[in-house]
């Protein structure tokens, strides 16, 4: 394995360096990610990217009204609560999943 020159991360030939993900996002890799879970139709990848664009348009229309109606402090609190719930859910999902080849081992903390 080689160390990536920009971020110092260990990368093998199948991984994507983190700076590439920050610049381009995951859009170039959606087809590969869907293929990894068994979805082989390219139309699904196109639909997923198109829905992201529609969501961005809806967001840009809705946010000015939301910012006028809700104080900034409440928006920050709601964003923090949503982020905490998502992180807790991801942690629970990871810890609740059984580890391969170790049926009686307790969950590994993150």
Phi, psi and omega in degrees: 000148180246152177273134179289133186292335184275310186250357177074010182281147176281125182232140169254183187292341183267352184265163180248129178299144182301321179300326178296320179294324179290327182278312187258347184072196181265358185304318179295342185252006182298319179300316179293320179295318178293322178296326178296334178259008173101001180269117185254354182279127179291334180296330179292319177297318177296319178297319179297315178293320177296321178294326176299318179295317178297320177297322177295322177294314178300319179299314182293334176281321188277326188298318179303322178290322179294318180294325177288326187273330186243132179298153183301321181300319179291323177296318178296318179296315180297319178297320178294320179295316180297316179297320180295320179295318179296314180296320178295321178295316179297320179295316180297316180300319181290319182283332182281339181288132179293142179281142180293139176063013178222078187293334183251014181276137178291160181301146178275126177291153181286000000 
